[in-house]
Amino acid sequence: MKRDVSALADLLAERLDHIGTIHPDRATSIERLQKLLPDFIPSWGIAGGRHVIVVGADRRILARVPIEASLGEADRVLDAISSAQLLSAPSLQGSVIDLTLPNGNVALATSQLIKSLPGQVIVIQERVEPLWGSD
């Protein structure tokens, strides 16, 4: 699971670098990024409990997946996003860490720099028993 989370963050950072500079203060650029992000995630990168968040240098959220959440999932998404602030320290770049989300769920998380943004892509994988269950 750690390898998948890390590989997804690396791949998304590279793909986002290739789309060019995004101006965080321009609503159209942010809207474009939000529309592109789901298409940048490969099929192997989609999993239950996984959150992908793109933040600007000012730590403002520019795009995220899942985009929509049902009423029951809204709190989980907000918890994941608030936990993403923990990953903004430069020393955590590229490392996969274990963390406990504010809602008590255990998760793996990593971040990668996006040079053209500047910003970061953050991948958080909540513990989901069928994925992490023992064989």
C-alpha positions as CSV (number, residue, x, y, z in Angstrom):
1,M,0.0,0.0,0.0
2,K,2.9,2.4,0.8
3,R,4.4,1.8,-2.6
4,D,1.0,2.5,-4.3
5,V,0.5,5.8,-2.4
6,S,4.0,6.9,-3.1
7,A,3.9,5.9,-6.8
8,L,0.6,7.7,-7.2
9,A,1.9,10.9,-5.7
10,D,5.1,10.8,-7.9
11,L,3.0,10.2,-11.0
12,L,0.5,12.9,-10.3
13,A,3.3,15.4,-9.5
14,E,4.9,14.6,-12.8
15,R,1.7,14.9,-14.8
16,L,0.7,18.2,-13.1
17,D,4.2,19.6,-13.9
18,H,3.6,18.9,-17.6
19,I,0.4,21.0,-17.7
20,G,2.3,24.2,-17.1
21,T,2.0,26.9,-14.6
22,I,-1.3,27.4,-12.8
23,H,-2.0,30.7,-11.3
24,P,-3.7,30.1,-7.9
25,D,-5.4,33.5,-8.0
26,R,-7.2,32.8,-11.2
27,A,-10.5,31.0,-10.9
28,T,-10.4,29.6,-14.4
29,S,-7.0,27.9,-13.8
30,I,-8.2,26.3,-10.6
31,E,-11.4,25.1,-12.3
32,R,-9.3,23.6,-15.1
33,L,-7.1,21.9,-12.6
34,Q,-10.1,20.4,-10.8
35,K,-11.5,19.1,-14.1
36,L,-8.1,17.6,-15.1
37,L,-7.2,15.9,-11.8
38,P,-9.6,12.9,-12.0
39,D,-8.3,12.1,-15.5
40,F,-4.7,12.1,-14.3
41,I,-5.3,9.4,-11.8
42,P,-4.7,6.0,-13.4
43,S,-7.1,3.1,-12.8
44,W,-4.6,1.4,-10.4
45,G,-4.6,4.7,-8.3
46,I,-8.3,4.6,-7.5
47,A,-9.2,3.0,-4.2
48,G,-11.8,3.3,-1.5
49,G,-10.8,5.7,1.2
50,R,-8.2,7.4,-1.0
51,H,-8.0,11.2,-1.2
52,V,-5.9,13.2,-3.6
53,I,-5.4,16.9,-2.8
54,V,-3.5,19.6,-4.7
55,V,-2.5,22.6,-2.6
56,G,-0.8,25.8,-3.7
57,A,2.2,27.3,-2.1
58,D,-0.1,29.2,0.3
59,R,-1.6,25.8,1.4
60,R,-4.9,26.6,-0.2
61,I,-6.7,23.6,-1.7
62,L,-6.8,24.0,-5.5
63,A,-8.2,20.6,-6.5
64,R,-9.2,17.3,-4.8
65,V,-10.6,13.8,-5.5
66,P,-13.1,12.7,-4.6
67,I,-14.8,15.9,-5.8
68,E,-18.3,15.1,-4.5
69,A,-19.0,13.4,-1.2
70,S,-22.3,12.2,0.1
71,L,-23.5,13.7,3.4
72,G,-22.0,10.8,5.3
73,E,-18.6,11.1,3.6
74,A,-18.4,14.9,3.8
75,D,-16.9,14.8,7.3
76,R,-14.3,12.2,6.3
77,V,-13.2,14.3,3.3
78,L,-12.9,17.4,5.5
79,D,-10.9,15.4,8.1
80,A,-8.6,14.1,5.4
81,I,-8.1,17.6,4.0
82,S,-7.4,19.1,7.5
83,S,-4.8,16.3,8.1
84,A,-3.1,17.3,4.8
85,Q,-1.8,20.3,6.6
86,L,0.5,18.0,8.5
87,L,2.1,17.0,5.3
88,S,3.2,20.5,4.3
89,A,6.5,20.4,6.1
90,P,9.4,20.0,3.7
91,S,10.9,17.1,5.7
92,L,7.9,14.9,4.8
93,Q,8.2,15.3,1.0
94,G,8.4,11.8,-0.6
95,S,8.0,9.9,2.7
96,V,5.0,7.8,3.4
97,I,3.9,8.3,7.0
98,D,1.3,6.7,9.2
99,L,-1.1,9.2,10.8
100,T,-4.3,9.3,12.7
101,L,-7.0,11.5,11.1
102,P,-9.0,13.8,13.3
103,N,-12.0,11.4,13.1
104,G,-9.8,8.6,14.6
105,N,-9.2,6.7,11.4
106,V,-5.7,5.4,10.6
107,A,-4.2,6.4,7.3
108,L,-1.1,6.5,5.1
109,A,-0.1,9.8,3.6
110,T,2.6,11.3,1.4
111,S,3.2,14.5,-0.6
112,Q,5.2,15.5,-3.6
113,L,6.2,18.9,-4.8
114,I,4.8,20.2,-8.1
115,K,7.4,22.5,-9.4
116,S,5.3,24.3,-12.0
117,L,2.6,25.2,-9.6
118,P,4.4,25.8,-7.1
119,G,2.5,23.5,-4.7
120,Q,2.1,19.9,-3.7
121,V,0.1,16.9,-4.4
122,I,-1.0,15.0,-1.3
123,V,-2.3,11.4,-1.3
124,I,-4.0,10.1,1.8
125,Q,-5.2,6.5,2.0
126,E,-7.5,5.7,4.9
127,R,-7.4,2.2,6.4
128,V,-10.0,0.2,4.6
129,E,-10.2,-3.4,5.9
130,P,-10.6,-5.2,2.6
131,L,-7.4,-3.5,1.3
132,W,-5.3,-4.0,4.4
133,G,-6.9,-7.2,5.7
134,S,-4.6,-10.2,6.2
135,D,-4.5,-13.0,3.8
